[in-house]
Every structure is written in structure tokens, then in C-alpha cells.
């Protein structure tokens, strides 16, 4: 029984290694995946940069708008 479990684990390991080896050798899939990951990474970095650069300015604008909202008279 123990021998069957060991063989099952060995076959599972070899199948997984073969699967990843096939992915590594397939240059078509890797290049597309790499491009997708890089594009997502660049988009996240750009969004974070814009957020950190514009965040304080947006907060200042919001405080100016809300502080002046109390002094505005209704049009009616």
C-alpha cells in the first residue's frame, strides 16, 4: 500500500515538472504572459504615481469647495 502511495506521489511530481517544463519551452505563451504582466505592472505604477502626486491637491480642492459651500445662498 505504501508503495502505491509513493508511486502516486512520484507520478504526480513528474507530471507537474513536465507541465512546467513545457511552459518554459513554449516561447509563444511566455512572451504574451510577460507582456500582460508588464502592462499590468506599469498601469499600477502609473496609477499609484498619479494618486500620490494629485492626492494632496484633490484634498485641498475638496476642502476649499466644502468650506465655501456653507456661505453659498440657495437660488430660490
C-alpha positions in Angstrom: 0.0 0.0 0.0 2.8 2.4 0.9 4.5 1.5 -2.4 1.4 2.6 -4.3 1.2 5.9 -2.5 4.9 6.6 -3.2 4.3 5.8 -6.9 1.3 8.1 -7.0 3.3 10.9 -5.5 6.2 10.3 -7.8 3.9 10.3 -10.9 2.2 13.5 -9.7 5.6 15.2 -9.2 6.8 14.1 -12.7 3.6 15.3 -14.3 3.8 18.7 -12.7 7.5 19.0 -13.6 6.7 18.1 -17.2 3.9 20.6 -17.3 6.1 23.5 -16.2 8.9 22.3 -18.4 6.5 22.5 -21.3 5.5 26.0 -20.4 9.1 27.1 -20.1 10.0 25.8 -23.6 6.9 27.3 -25.2 8.1 30.8 -26.2 4.8 31.9 -27.6 3.0 31.6 -24.4 5.7 33.1 -22.2 6.1 36.3 -24.3 2.4 37.0 -24.2 2.2 36.3 -20.5 5.2 38.5 -19.8 3.8 41.4 -21.9 0.5 41.1 -20.0 2.2 41.1 -16.6 4.4 44.1 -17.5 1.4 46.1 -18.8 -0.5 45.5 -15.6 2.6 46.4 -13.5 3.1 49.6 -15.5 -0.5 50.6 -15.1 -0.5 50.0 -11.4 2.7 52.1 -11.0 1.3 55.0 -13.1 -2.0 55.0 -11.1 -0.1 55.0 -7.8 2.2 57.8 -9.1 -0.8 59.9 -10.2 -2.6 59.2 -6.9 0.3 60.3 -4.8 1.0 63.4 -6.9 -2.6 64.6 -7.2 -3.9 63.3 -3.8 -2.9 66.3 -1.7 -4.2 68.7 -4.5 -7.5 67.0 -4.7 -7.9 67.1 -0.8 -7.1 70.8 -0.9 -9.7 71.4 -3.6 -12.3 69.4 -1.7 -11.7 71.4 1.5 -12.0 74.7 -0.4 -15.2 73.6 -2.0 -16.8 72.3 1.2 -15.7 75.4 3.2 -17.3 77.7 0.7 -20.5 75.6 0.5 -21.7 76.9 3.8 -21.6 80.5 2.6 -23.5 79.9 -0.7 -27.1 81.1 -0.7 -29.7 79.0 -2.4 -31.1 80.3 -5.7 -34.7 80.0 -4.7 
